[in-house]
């Protein structure tokens, strides 16, 4: 239940501005000598074309992004590695091509007409709300005196380094996309094709007319397909496959009963208390007390009809709500507006971080004094809008005169909400919330309905120690009695458990599809042999025992690996051969219809640039045949499509209504699309051509 999000305090602006300025001085003096040499270590995680990827630098970046973004470390390890690999590759390309960003160019980027977004945020004048480059330049000179500030390195890495890297990447991409050229004739041809539609007559026999069980695809068939299409089945690193069984440690029926009993024992005390907020806090409720009135539409509980029928002070429950059991107490009810319009000025004491946490930016005394100054100006006759722009720290409303236009109950912090919905139009006063001090004025109210103030004592149903121990013991017993793959399968059968499989598990993975995240389990899989049985691994609310099924080495995938993808394709190929040989007799659609026992059907408005045909589905080969001028008025030979075998006859190719795009516009679109593809694919090409050695699994 949130209200004013992402408050930006002016005090925080000055702090950030000062730090960023010192960083600019630092980077302009020393950035290029530091790159690649700030951290050094003899231990390396791998190599990229002979260049070491340093472990200490990798660790540092993990720490930096974990703190900056609040992302779990395990989720960063792959992306940080990719970032370092790609940056190493790009630096090699920049050196070959002579691409670099000098101090003068960096200054132009930072202080030019289109500065980076972070610069605009850091150096926006708080009085005008406009980015002030001159202000930044003036302060840079002052900050140079503090070039040795320890915060420089952190902010260099967080702000200026990405700016430099982005500028280098843009120069590189501009260079490689400069070769893109689409001839005018190609654009004209494409434009004409895109504005064409076709109509066909056809006869078809679906693959589903032949049972899958009657068509066998051998290992030799799959192997031959792999060899004929090696690029599709190339495996760049080792992967392993496992079979596993799980023993749930989820809450049992007894655990649910224990929570219900606990709530029943608290029910009378809950009804008697006059301090619901303290009671809920003391008893660790999952739902904190919201000390304001909400209408029926804003209250989302599983038993709304029952709790709305309560008298004030009465308690209902326990009742189930997702994974919790809840007691609901009606604390008060009264008539409240349906929606309210207010304006306010906020002087913040806290602001919200990217992780959703509140961090202190101003003490209460300073905040209250600043708000009192704003109120004094208003009382002296100053315009509310201008005072709001000067004093308010709420970016969501300060440029709109502090107005929040007709919001429903529950959208604001409880103190803010309570004042807005329980005071009459024209009321104004200072209200304290977790964000700071608000001067609020009620401007308007609409409607009237009953508002309810509920307190919820909510307790989660958690697995007890006994439940967890039972699951652990069962998994341990299973593992200790399963010394071979045969034992594993036999013991699972005795317990009525069907083992599951998971494949494509790579040495540096953290997550196993279908199992969950457990780095230690991945390491065990990577370090042991086929047939080995693991000890139980605790993952989320279960214990998992695994057996290694096999290892897929780098190179072409094995038949077993490729079969799930290849088998349906080859089965349809075999079905197509059978259908063509047995069903399609003759050379005309009429003869094909007679021999297949089908009927001649029609499809119209087939678009050249689409693979989809209305009434048929995804059939690119049939779309292509529809626009084959050699098949106009003439039946094709049978075509093995995606869903069956088709024979078609072109009825007509005709112009569609113009899409309003001329050849010149299309030519520009085609070139921009090609440039985007080249920019995207260039990194993939560099990675494919590079010699990359990844040894992270030895360290993590």
N, C-alpha and C positions, 0 to 999 in steps of 0.2 A: 504494500500500500504506500505508494510514493507520491510526492507532489512535485516540488520544484527540483528538477534534475540538473546535475552537472553545473553547480554554482561555481562561478569564477570570481574569486576574491581579488580586489585591487591590491591588497598586500601581497598576495601570491604572485600577481603580475609583476610587481616591482622586484620580488626575489628572483623570479624566473628570468626577468629581463636582465638583471645584473649578472646572473650566472651565465646566461647565454652570451652576453657581451664579452665576458672574460674568455669564454670558449672561442669566440670569433678571433680574438687577439691571439690566443694560443694556436689555433689552426692556421691562421695566416702566417705565423712565424715558423711553425714547426711540423705541420701536418704530414708533409711528404717525407720527412726524415723518419717519422714514427711508423708509417704504414709498413706492416710486415715485420717490425722489429720491437714493438712494445713488449711482447712476451716471447720468451725463448725457453726452450726445454729440450733436453736430449731425447725425451720420450716422444714418439710420433704415433699418430693414429693411422697414418696411411700416407700415400703419395699420389700426386696428380702430375703425370708427365715428368716424374723425377723430382718434383717439388714437395717437400714434406708438409703434411698437415699436422701442426703442432698441438699436442694434447692440452697444454696449459692455456693456449689461446682458445681452444674449443671449450674447455671448462669455464673460462672467463665469460665467453659469449653465452653459454648456457645460463650462468648465474645472472648475467645482465638482463637477458630477455625474460627470465623467470621473474625477476624482481620488477621489471618494467611493465610486463603484460599480465602477470599473475597466472601464466600458463604453466601447468604441471611440467616438471622437468622431463618426464618420460615422453611427453608429447612434443617436446622441442628437439630431442636428440637427432631425429631424422632430418628435420628442416634446417637445423643449424649446420649439420654435416653437409647437406646439399648446398646451402649458402656458401660455405667455405670452399667446397669443390668448384662451384660455379664461379666464385670470385677469383679463384686461382686460375681457372681457365681464361677468364676474361682479361686478367692482368697480363697473361702471356700473349693474348691477342693484341692488347693495347700496346705492349712493348714492340711487337712486330710492326704494327701500323703507325707507331709514333703518336698514339692518342694519349693525351694527358690534359689535366685541368690545372693551370697555373694560378698563382695568387691573384693576379689581376682579373682573370676570368671568373674565379670564384667570387671575387668582390662584385663583379657585374651581376652574377647570378643572385647573390644575396641582397644587393641594394638596387637592382634594376626595376623595371616596370612590373615584372611579374615574379616577386620573391616567393620562396617556398612557403607553404601554408604555415609551418611552424614559426617562421619569421613573422608572418603577419599576426599570428596569435600572440607572440612574445612582445611585439613592439607596436601594438595598437594603442593609440592614445586613449586612456580610460575616460577622458573628458569628452572626446568627440566620437569615439568608436571607430576611428579611421586609422589605418596603418600609416605610420609616420617614419619614413626612411631617414629623414634628417635627424630626428630624435635618436634613432639607432646609431647613426654615424657619430653624432656628438658624444654619445655615451661610450662608444667603442674606444675613443681616445682615452677616456678616464680609466676604462677597465684594463688597458694594456699594462697599467702599473701592477696588476695582480695576475700576471701571466703564469705564475707558478702555483696558482690555486689548485688544490688537489682535485677539485670538482671538474676541472677542464677535461680530463681524459674521459670521464663518464659521459659528459655532454657532447664531447666530440664524437664518441661512438654512437650515441643515441640520436644525434641530430645532423652534425656536419658531415660525418662520414657517409651516411646514406645520401646526402645531397651531392657530395662529390661523386659517389658511385653512380647515382642516377644520371648525372651530367655526362659522365664518361660513357655510360650505356647508350644514352641518346645520341651521342656523336658516333658511336660504333654502328648503331642501327641505321642512322642516317646514311652512313657510308655504304652499308651492304644493301639497303633498300633503294639506293640511288640508281641501281641497274634495272629496276622494274620499269617495263614499258609494255603497254597494250596497244597494238596497232589499231587504227580506226576501223579497218575492215573487220577485225575480230569483234570489236564492240558492236558494229552494225549487224554482223551475223548473229551474235549472241542475242541482241535485242530482238531481231526478227524471230529467232527460235523461241525466245521467252514469250512472245506474243502469239504463239501458234498453239492450236488445239487440234486434236485428232479424234476421229470416230472409227471404231473397228467392229467387225463381227468376229466371233470366236467360238471354238469348241474346246472344252477342257475336261480333263479327268484328274481328280485330286489324288495326291499321294495317300491320303487317308483311306482310299478305297482298298488299299492293300494293308493287311495287318503287319505291324512292326515285327511281330514274332516270327513271321515267315521269311524275313529278310535278314540274313546273317552278315555281319561285317567282321572279317577276320583280322588278326593281328597284322598279317602281311598287307592287308588293304590299308590299315591305318599307317603302317610304316611307310608304304609307298607314297601316301598322301603327304606325310611329313617331309619326305625327301624331295617331293615335288614343290613344296612350299616352305622351304627352310626358314625364311625370314619370320614367318608367323609363329614358329615354334622354337625360336632361339631363346635359351635360358642363360642369363649372364652371370648368375651366382648360384651357389649350392642351395637347395631347398630340401626339406624333409617332410615326411608324412607320418602321422600318428593315428592310433586308435585309442580312445579313452573312455573311461566310465566316471560318472559323477555321483557323489554322495551329498545330498542336500543337507545344509545346516540352517534351513529356513525355520522361522518360528513355528512351533507345533501348536496343536489345539490347546495343550496344557499351558503354553506360554500366553495364548490369548485369554484363557480363563483367569490367569494370574493378574493380567492388566485390568480385566473387568472387576475382579474382586478388590483390587487396589482403589479403583475409582468409586466403587460402592461404599468403601470405608470412608472416603473423603466427601461423599455427597452431602451429608448433613452439615458438615463444617463449611463446605462451599456455600450452601444456602444461607448459613448464618452470618458469614463474614460481611463486613461493610467496606472492606478495602480489597476489592477484587484484584487490582493490579499487584499488590504485594502477595496475595494468596497464590496467584498464578506463578509469580516469579519464585516464590518459596517452594512450590511443588513442581517446578521445572516443566511448565506447560509448553507444548510445541507451538501453540498459538498464543502470542503475546496479547495483552489487553489493548484493545483499540477504544479509547475513551471518548467516543463520539457517536452520534446517531446516524444510522444507515436505514435507507428504505428497503422494502422487500426485494426490489430488483437487484440491489447491491449485495445482498446476503446470500452466499452460496454454501449451503449445507445440505447434507443428504436427507435431512428430516425437517425441511422448512415448515410444512403444515403443522407438525407437532410443536415446534418451538414457538411459532407465532401464536399458538393457543395458550401459552403459559401466562400466568399472572406474574406481576412484578415481584421478584425475589424467589420465584420458583425455579427448580432445576430439573432438566430432562436428561435422561440417559442412564447408563452409558449406551452409546450407539456407535456403529462402525462408520468410519469415514476414511476411505482408502486403507492405509496400513495403520491407522490409529483408532483408538476408542476415545470417545469424547463425552464430557458432561457440558451441557449448555445452560447458562443461567441468564434469565432476562433481568437485567439490572434496572432499566428504566425505559419508558416510552413517552413520546410527546409528538405533537404536530410539528413538522418541519417542512420547509420548501422542497419542491421537487428539484430545483436547480437554483444556483446563486451566481451573481456577477459581483466581483470585487476588484479593487485595485490595492496594490501594496508596494511598499519599499522594504527591501531586505538588506540588512547589514549582516554579513555572514560571520559566523564564528567557526564554521567548518565547511569543507567542500568535499565532494564525492570523488574518489579515485576511480580509475578505470576498472578496478576490481570491485567497485560498489561499496567500498569502505569510506567512512568519514574521517577526514584528517583535519586537525586543528589549524586554523589560519589566523585567528584573532582572539584575544581574550575577551571575556564578557564585559568587563568594564569599558574597554576601548570601543567595543561594538555598540554598547548602549549610549555612550557619549556621542558617537558619530550619528546614531539614529536620532538622538535628541536634537542635534544640530539641524538635521533635515526637517524634523517636526517644527522646530522654531521658525525655519524659513517658511514653511507652509502656513503657520499661524500668523506670520507677518504679511501674508498675502502672495507669496511666490507661487508660480504656476506648478501644479503637481507634476506634469510631464517633465519639465526641465529639472526639477528637484530629483525626480526618479532617475533620469539619465545620469545625473551627477553622483548620486549616492547609492543607488540600488546595485546589488551584486547578483541579481537574478537575470541571467541572459535571456530567459524565456519570456520575460515581460517588460524589461526596462525600456526597450525601444517602442513599446506600445502603451506608455504611460502607466506601466505596472498592472495593466488590466488582465484578468482571467475571466473570459466571457462565458457565463452560464455553464457551469460544470455541475455534475451530480455529486451527491455525497459519497465519500470514500475515496475521492481522487486526490485528496490532499493529506498532509501530515495531520494527525488527529487534533492537535491544538488549533491549527489553522482551520481545519474542517469544522470543529466545534464552534469557533467564533463565527464563522461565515453562516452557519445554518441555525444558530440559536440566538442571533442578535438581529434587530430590525434594520431595515434599510436606513442608511445614514449613520449607523453606529461606526465608530472608529476607535482603535485602541492599539496598544503594543502587545504582541503575542510572541512568546518564546517557543521555538521548535528546535529540533536537533541541528538544524542548519544555521540558526542564529536568531536575530531579533527582527520581527516583521511589524511594520506599521500598516494595519489593515483598515480599509474602509469598505463597508457593504454598500454596493451601488444599486443592486436590484435583486428581486426574488420572483420566482415563477412557481405557480402551483402550490398545493399543500397536501401532505399525506402523513401517515403515521411513520415516525422514525423509531427505530429500536436500537437499544444499546445492550449488546450481549457480551458476556464473558464466557470463554471456552476453555475448559480444562481438558487438554488433549494429551494423551499418552501414546507413544508408539509401541507397537507390538514387536518386541525384539526377541531373538533367539536366546534362551537361557543357557547358562553354562552346561546344564545337563544335556540340552539339545545339541549344542556344539560338540560336546565330548562324545556323545553317541555317534554323530556323523564321523568325527575324526577316528574313533575306534573302529568303525566299520570299514573306513577307507584303509586304515593301517592293516587290519586283518586281511583285507582283500589283497593288498600289495604283498604282504609277507607270504601269503599262500600261492601267489602267482609268480613262479620263478621262470616260466617260459611263456611263449605266445600261446601255446596250447592250453596251459593252465589259466591264462588270462581269459581266454574265450570260454573255457569250461566253467570257471568260477562266476563269470558274468551270467552265463545261462542258468546256473543254479539259483542265482539271486533274482532272476527274471529281469535283468538289465540288458538292454540292447546297446552295445558299444557304438559310439559315434566316431566319425573320422574327421581329421583336419589335415589339410595339405598346404603346400607352398609356404612352409615355415622357414624363414631365412635367419641366418645367424644374428643379425642385428635387430630383429623384430622385438617389439615389446608386447604386442597383442596377438593372440591366437584366435582366428575366426571361429566363433561358436563357443569358445572357452572363456576368453576374457584376457585381461592384462596381467601378466606375471613374467617378469624378466628372468627370474631364476628358473622357471620352467623352460623357457626358450633356451637358456644356456645349457640346461641338462640335455635337452633334445639335440643341441648342436654338438655336444661333447661325448655323446654315447653312441652305441651301435644298434643297428636293426635287431629287434628281438629283445632288447633290454627293457626292463620294467621299472618305472619310477616309483619312488616313495610318494605319498600323497602331497599334493600342492594345494594350499589354501587359496582359493580365488573367489572373491566376493563372498557369497553365502553358500559355498560348496567346497568339497574336497575332491580333487581330481587325481586319478591314477592313469598313467599313459604307458603305452608300449610303442616303440618306434617301428614303423612298418617298412620304411625304405628311405633311400637317399637319391636325390636327383642331382647329378653333377652338372656343372656348367657345360653348355653345348646344346644340341637338339634335345627336346623333351623326349621322354620315353613314350612308348605306345600307351601305357597305362595313364600317364599324365595327359596325353593329347586326346585320348579316346572320348572323354565327355564332350569335347567340342567337335571332333571329326566324325564320330559315329553317326550323328543325325544327318550330316552332309552326305556321307557315303551311302547311307541307307536310302536317302532320297534319290541319289544317282542311280542306285540299283533298281529302285522302283520305277524311275523314269525309263530305264532300259526295258523293263518288263512291259510297261504300259505302251511304249512306242512300238515294241515288237508285236504285241498281241492285240492292241486296240485300234491303232491308227492305220487304216487301210484306204488307199486311194490318194487322190491329189487335190480334191476340192473339199470345201467345208461341208457340203452336202454328203459327200462320201464319208468324211470323218465322223459326222454326226450319226450316220447310219451304223458305221462299224463300232463306234464307242457306245452306242445306245443312248447318246445324249441329244441335246438340242442346240441349235445355233442361237447364241445370245449376242447382245450388243452392249458396247460401252462407249459413252460419248464424253466430250469435254475433258479428254485426257491431256494434261498439261505437260509440255516438253520438259520443264525444269523440275518435275515431280516424279518420285518413284511410285507414288500411290495411285491406284485406279479405283474409282468408286465402285463398290460392289465386288471387287476382286481382292484388293489389298496391296501389299508391298510387292511389286513385280517389275523391277527395273528392266529386265530383258523384254518384257512385253511392251513397256513404254517405248523402248528403243525401236522395236519392230513396228509399232504403230506409226512412227514417223519415217519409216523406210519407204521411200517413194517407189521402190521396186515392188512393193507388196500392195500398192493401190490397185484394188480390183482383182487381186490374185492371192490365193491361199498360200500361206507359208508352210514349210515343213514343220513337224512337231518341235516345239521349243520346251526344254526342261526349265520350268520356272521355279519360284520359291515354294509355292504351295501345290503345284501339280504340273501336268504337261498340257500345253496349249498349242492350238493351231489358230492363226488369226488371218483375217483378210482386211486390208485397209479400205475403209469406206470413203474417208475424206480427210484432208488436212486443210484447216482453214484458220483465218486470222481471228484472234480474240479481240475483245475491246481493249483499246490501248491502256497500258499501265501508267501512262503519263511520264515515261522516262525516255528521253531521247538518247541517241548513241553517245553523245559527248558526256552526258550525266552518267551513263552506264560505264563508259570508259574510265571515268574518275573513280567510280565505285569499285570497279574491278582492280584498278591499280592499288587503291587503298586496302582492299581485301588481301591482295597478294603481299603487300608490304607488312600487313599484320601477321600473315602466316609466316613470312620469312623471319620477322623479328622473333616470333614464338619458336619456330623450328630451328633457328640458328644455334640455340643452346643445346637442343637435343642432338644436333649434328656434331657439335664440339665434344659432347660427352661420349657419343658413340665412337668418335675417332681417337679419344684420349685413352691413355693407359692409367687406370685408376685402381689403386690398391687400398682396400678398406679393412683395417684391422681393429675396428672398434670392439668387436666381440671379445678380444683378448683383455680388454680393460673394464667392460661393463656387462 
